[in-house]
């Protein structure tokens, strides 16, 4: 019997999300990725199966980005009932000819969101995050990207905004000044814990990346395995959602089942 995941508000936003989110890098990109095994980009039928599993189990958050190759375009073609999904996408990074290119200017930010809207075949995106290049402070204080996202939110093209950060300082600023932070938490990396502490204090949205060590949870962290890795992510009460990019249906179901048990 399927007991679907309950939904909760993403911080102070009015966006209801599941505690698990499907990452979609592998839907459109197989170059310059840091996974332990090679993989084939899934065909449409395989993606439809993954989306169907998510729907059956109450998973409504999908994480994508222009830097994920053809991911946005494929989601736009294959997602039905757009209003049933909470879509997270990004600005700041594009992946072209095998390398990442970063641009945080106002016009590029606007163009990127408009292109994402077209590819996803929607008139709004639930959350847009800035894909930091590692220089969080410079991105935040010396570019127009955050101010531009504020305007895009006011226009209704996006419902919430924040940053996928690379530094604790950048994460703390994001929590204090935006809607959502995408931070790292896993058994081998605790550097963003102060960010999560502040997010809990201020009731801000928290999405977790690299919680399963980019697919290495079985081989690292003392061999604790995926379930222990998931337990560790959710041992911090600030966490709203763990994002994982599995394209294996069994792994997807197992991960969702385990998270469902944590929230019984």
C-alpha positions in Angstrom: 0.0 0.0 0.0 1.4 3.4 -1.0 1.4 6.0 1.7 2.4 9.2 -0.2 4.7 11.8 1.3 2.9 14.6 3.1 3.6 18.2 1.9 4.8 21.2 3.9 5.4 24.8 3.2 8.8 25.8 1.9 9.8 28.2 4.6 7.6 31.3 4.6 6.5 30.8 1.0 3.1 29.6 0.0 4.7 26.7 -2.0 3.8 23.3 -0.6 6.5 20.7 -1.3 7.4 17.1 -0.6 10.4 16.2 1.6 12.0 14.5 -1.4 12.7 16.2 -4.7 13.7 14.7 -8.0 16.9 16.1 -9.4 17.1 16.0 -13.2 20.7 16.6 -14.2 20.8 13.1 -15.7 17.7 13.8 -17.8 19.8 16.1 -20.1 23.5 16.0 -19.3 26.2 13.3 -19.1 29.3 15.5 -19.4 31.4 16.9 -16.6 29.3 15.3 -13.9 30.6 13.8 -10.6 28.8 10.5 -10.3 30.5 7.2 -9.4 29.2 5.3 -12.4 28.6 6.1 -16.0 25.0 6.3 -17.1 22.9 6.7 -20.2 20.5 9.6 -20.4 17.1 8.1 -20.0 14.6 8.0 -22.9 11.2 9.5 -22.7 9.5 6.3 -21.5 12.0 6.0 -18.6 11.5 9.6 -17.6 7.7 9.2 -17.7 8.1 6.2 -15.4 10.1 8.2 -12.9 7.6 11.0 -13.0 4.8 8.5 -12.5 6.5 7.0 -9.4 7.0 10.5 -8.0 3.3 11.3 -8.5 2.1 8.0 -7.0 4.3 8.6 -3.9 3.4 12.3 -3.4 6.7 13.7 -4.6 5.9 17.0 -6.3 9.3 18.9 -6.3 11.4 18.7 -9.4 14.8 20.4 -9.6 16.2 21.4 -12.9 18.4 24.1 -14.5 19.5 25.5 -17.9 23.0 24.0 -17.0 21.4 20.5 -17.1 21.5 20.1 -20.8 18.1 19.3 -22.3 16.5 18.7 -18.9 14.1 21.7 -18.9 13.0 21.0 -22.5 12.3 17.3 -21.8 10.3 18.2 -18.6 8.3 20.7 -20.5 7.4 18.0 -23.1 6.6 15.2 -20.6 5.1 16.9 -17.5 1.3 16.8 -17.4 -0.8 18.8 -15.0 1.8 21.5 -14.4 0.0 22.8 -11.3 0.6 19.5 -9.5 4.4 20.1 -9.5 6.7 22.6 -7.7 9.5 23.3 -10.2 12.9 24.6 -9.1 15.2 26.0 -11.8 18.3 28.2 -11.8 20.0 31.2 -13.3 23.7 32.2 -13.6 25.1 29.1 -15.2 24.8 27.6 -18.7 26.6 24.5 -19.9 27.9 24.9 -23.5 30.4 22.9 -25.5 31.4 20.8 -22.5 32.0 23.7 -20.0 30.1 25.9 -17.6 29.7 29.6 -18.4 28.6 32.0 -15.7 26.8 35.3 -16.2 24.9 37.1 -13.5 23.9 40.2 -15.4 20.4 41.6 -15.2 19.6 41.0 -18.9 21.0 37.5 -19.0 19.0 36.7 -15.8 15.8 37.9 -17.4 16.6 36.1 -20.7 17.4 32.9 -18.8 14.1 32.9 -16.9 12.2 33.6 -20.1 13.9 30.8 -21.9 13.2 28.4 -19.0 9.5 29.4 -19.1 9.4 28.5 -22.8 11.2 25.2 -22.4 9.2 24.2 -19.4 6.0 25.3 -21.2 4.7 27.2 -18.2 4.0 30.8 -17.3 5.6 30.7 -13.9 8.5 28.9 -12.1 8.0 28.1 -8.4 11.6 28.7 -7.3 14.6 30.3 -9.1 18.0 29.8 -7.5 21.2 31.5 -8.4 23.7 28.9 -9.5 26.8 30.3 -7.7 30.2 30.0 -9.3 31.8 29.7 -5.8 32.3 33.5 -5.4 29.1 34.0 -3.4 29.9 37.4 -2.0 30.8 38.8 -5.4 27.7 37.3 -7.0 25.5 38.7 -4.2 27.0 42.2 -3.8 28.6 43.0 -7.2 26.1 41.8 -9.7 22.5 42.6 -10.5 21.2 39.0 -10.2 19.4 39.2 -6.8 17.8 42.6 -7.6 16.6 41.2 -10.9 15.1 38.1 -9.3 13.2 40.4 -6.9 11.7 42.1 -9.9 10.8 38.8 -11.6 9.0 37.7 -8.5 7.1 41.0 -8.4 6.1 40.3 -12.1 4.7 36.9 -11.3 7.2 34.9 -13.4 8.7 33.3 -10.3 7.1 32.6 -7.0 10.2 32.6 -4.8 14.0 33.0 -5.2 17.2 32.3 -3.5 20.7 30.9 -4.0 22.4 27.6 -4.4 25.5 28.7 -2.4 29.1 27.5 -2.1 30.1 29.3 1.1 28.8 29.5 4.7 28.9 33.3 4.5 26.9 33.3 1.2 24.4 30.8 2.7 23.8 33.0 5.8 23.2 36.1 3.6 20.8 34.1 1.5 18.8 32.9 4.5 18.6 36.4 5.9 17.6 38.1 2.6 15.8 35.7 0.3 13.1 33.0 0.3 15.1 29.8 -0.2 18.6 28.5 0.3 20.0 25.4 -1.4 22.7 24.1 1.0 24.9 21.1 1.5 24.4 18.6 4.3 25.8 15.1 4.4 27.9 12.9 6.7 31.1 14.2 5.3 30.3 17.9 5.0 28.9 20.0 7.9 30.1 23.4 6.7 26.5 24.6 6.0 25.1 23.7 9.4 25.2 27.3 10.6 23.2 28.2 7.6 20.6 25.6 8.5 20.6 26.9 12.1 19.8 30.4 10.9 17.2 29.1 8.5 15.4 27.3 11.3 15.5 30.5 13.4 14.0 32.6 10.6 11.7 29.9 9.1 13.3 30.1 5.7 13.1 27.4 3.0 15.9 24.8 2.9 16.6 22.5 0.0 19.5 20.1 0.4 22.0 19.2 -2.3 24.7 16.5 -2.2 22.9 14.8 0.7 23.7 11.4 -0.8 27.3 12.4 -1.6 26.4 12.7 -5.4 25.8 8.9 -5.5 28.7 7.9 -3.3 26.7 7.3 -0.1 27.3 3.6 -0.4 31.0 3.9 -0.7 31.9 6.9 1.6 30.8 8.1 5.0 32.1 4.9 6.7 30.0 2.7 4.4 26.8 3.7 6.2 24.7 3.4 3.2 21.9 5.5 1.6 19.4 5.1 4.5 21.9 6.4 7.0 22.8 9.2 4.7 19.1 10.2 4.4 18.6 9.9 8.2 21.6 12.3 8.7 20.2 14.9 6.2 16.8 15.0 8.0 18.4 15.0 11.5 18.5 18.8 11.2 15.0 20.2 11.7 15.5 23.1 9.2 15.5 20.7 6.2 12.4 21.0 4.0 13.5 18.8 1.1 16.4 16.5 0.0 17.0 16.6 -3.7 18.4 13.4 -5.3 19.0 12.7 -9.0 18.5 9.0 -9.2 17.3 7.6 -12.5 16.9 4.1 -11.2 13.2 3.4 -10.4 14.0 1.0 -7.6 16.4 3.4 -5.9 13.9 6.2 -6.3 11.1 4.2 -4.6 13.5 3.0 -1.8 14.6 6.5 -1.1 11.0 7.8 -1.0 9.8 4.9 1.2 12.6 5.6 3.7 11.8 9.3 3.9 8.1 8.5 4.3 8.9 6.4 7.3 10.8 9.3 8.9 7.6 11.5 8.7 5.1 9.0 9.9 
